[in-house]
Amino acid sequence: MKAFSHRLFSRLSRWVCKGVFFLVCRTKIVYFGRLPTGTGYILASNHISHFDPPFLGSRFRRYVDWMTMEELFRNRASAVLMEYLCAFKVRRDGTDRTGIRTALKRLEEGRVVGVFPEGGIRAGKGSVLEGAPMWPGVSALSVLSGKPIVPSVILGTDRLYRKRNWFPVRRVAVWIGFGEYISPRSDLPKKDARELIQKSLSEAFISLKERLVLQFCLAETDLPMTPQARKREDYLP
């Protein structure tokens, strides 16, 4: 009964978020590759704002169970909300075995586990979109579970930090690209398989960003900026 109530609440929340973002954003979604079928898998995305999890979760084809930083579970109210949204905590330093075990269990159950391998909000040279290093746990999770990773790039949600951009008449643009899934190699030693996944995922993030830029003729100002810069920006669509 508890699991059912969590699922019901999470799916209702998904539709609420989808409706809100529909009112304030013009969203363009492109699937550049196939999604895995008949299995659980990992959704890995760049991270440019606090709005990314609900935005991606409300627009992706399947429900996503997000790996969430442990700070959100320190407050009782926030912890209950995360639990009802089917999110689970993980340490950003990658030492959390409990979080990894939870992720492995959900992948085995056929669910989609969402990960932000940057470990926090990133823009510029610190972003995976510019080739910056990422949390190695995502590749380890793929190899341990034998499940594929679907790479994703989201652009534009950082403009939602400016309060004026929440007026429906402004409707800021958001672009999302999903790439071809990356499967772990079972014929390689685990260390080599992890390194190959890490390299392939890094290249996929950069490629997806470039494909979105070309397809939608994006300008430099459309690419990720820090929340502080976006709050000062006077944006008109």
N, C-alpha and C positions, 0 to 999 in steps of 0.2 A: 504493500500500500504506500509506503514511504517513497519507494522508487518511482511509483506511478505518479504521485503528487509532484515529485521533482521534475519528472519529464513533462507533465502537463504545464507546470509553471514556466519551465524553460522554453517550451514551444510557444506559449502565449507571449512571453517576453520577446521572443524572436520576431513575432508578427508586429508587436508594438513598435520595436526598434525599426523594422522595415518601413512601417508607415510614417514614423517621424522623419527618418532620413529621406524618404520619398518627397516629403513636403519641402525640405530645406536644401536638397542636393539634386544635381543632375548626374546620375551615375551611368558610366559606360563600363560594361563588363565583357571581357574577351577571354574565351577558352582557346589557348593556342595549342592545346594538346588534349588527349583523352584523360578521363578520370578512371582510376582503378574500379573494377566491379567485383562484387561478391566477396569483399574483404575489408577489414579495417585498414586505415592508412593515416599518415601524418600530413597535416597541412602546415607548411612552414612559410612565414611571411616576414617581410621587413616591417619595421615598427616606427611610425612617424608621429603618432598621437595616441592619447588615451581613448580615442573613439574607434580605433582599429578593431578591437575584439568584437564589440557589438555590431559594427558595420560589416565586417567580413562574415561574422556569424549569421547575420540576418540575410545576407545575399548569396551565401554559398548554397550549393544544391543539397547538401546534407547538414544535419546538426553537428556542431563542433563542440567537443569537450576541451576547454582551454586549460593548458598548463599555466598557472597563475603565480605571480611572485608571492612569497609567503607573507609579505607585509600586509596584504589585503585580508589575511586571516587573523590578524592580531586584534582587530575590533570585532566584538561579538556580532553586531548587526551585519557588518560586511561579510563576516565568515558565513553566516546563515544564508545571505544572498548568494554568495559564491557556490555554496553547497546546492542550493535550489537551482542554480544555473548549470549544474553538473561540472563546474570547474573544480580543479584540485591544485593544491599548492606545490611549489617546487622552489628550492633554493637557487638563487642566481649563480652561485659559485660552482654548481654542478656536483655537489657532494651529497645530495639528498637521495638516498637509496629508496626511501619510501615513495617519493614522487615518481621515480623511475618504475618501481613495481606497480604503482597504480596505473601509469601510462601503459605498461605492458599488458596488464589485465584488460584494460578497456580496448586496446588494439586487438587482443585475442577474441574479445566479444564482438568484434566487427564494427567498432565505433571509430569515428574520426577524432583524432587528437590534434589540437591546434598548438603550435609552438612559435614563439618569436625568438629565433636563435641569436639575435643581437643582445638579448638580456636586458633591454630597456629601450627607450625612445632615442633614435639616432638620426642625424642629418649630416650632410656634407661628408667629409673624409672619414668620419666614424661610422658610416653606414655601410651595410653589405652591398648597397647599390653602387658603391665606389670601390668595392673589393676589400673592405675592412674584415678582419677576422671575426668569426662568430663562435657561439657556444658549441663546443664539440659534442655535447650531449645529444643533439638531434641526430647526428650520424650514428652515434653509439646505439641510440634507441631503435633506429632503423635496422641496424645489423643484428641486434639482440632479438628483436621481434620478427625479423624477416619480412617486415612490411615496407611498402614503398613510401616515398615522400612526394607530395605535390607542392611544387614551389609556387609562391604567389607574391605579386608586387602590388602595393596599393599606393596611390598618389592622390593628394588633395585634401585628405581629412585633417591635415594640420591647419587648414584655413578655418576650421570650426572653433579654433581657440579665440577668434575674434567674435565678440557677442553679436555685433551687427550682422554677421553672416548667417545667423539663425533665423533672420526674417525670410519667410517663404519667397518673397519677390526677388531676392538676390540669387537664391539657388546656386550655390557654389558647385563647381564640377569636381567629381571624384572619378578616378579611373582605376580599374582593377584588372590585372592580367593573371591568368592561371596557366602554368606551363605543363609540359609533358612530365608525367611522373617518373621518378628516379627509383629504380629497384636495387636493393643491395645484392652484391655478388656472393653467392654461397660457395663458389669454387675457389675463393681466396682466403688466406689467413685473415682473422678478424681485424687486425691492425691495418692491413692493406685495404680491406673492404671499407673500413671507416674513413680512411684517407681519401679513397676514391669517391665515396659519397660526399664528403666534405668539399672536395674540389668541384664535383659536378654541380652541387647545390650553389656554390659560390658563383660559378659561371652562369647558372640558370637565372639567378637574381639580376645580374648585370644585363644579360640578354633580354629578359622580360622588360626591364626598364627601357632599354633601347627600342624594343618593338612597340611599346606604348607611346614613346616619344614620336616615333616615325608614323604610326598609324593615326594618331590624333593631333599631329603637328604641335606638340607641346613646346612651350617656351621655357626659358630658364626659371622664370617666376612660378611655374607650375610644379617644379620639382621640390622635394622636401626642404623645409626650413625649420629652424628651431621654434618652439612655441613662443618664445619671447619676441622673435622677429615677426611672427604671424600676428600677434596681438597688436602690433603697431602698424600693420599693413592696412592700407586703404584699398580694398579689393572691389572691383566691379566686374561682373561676368561679361 
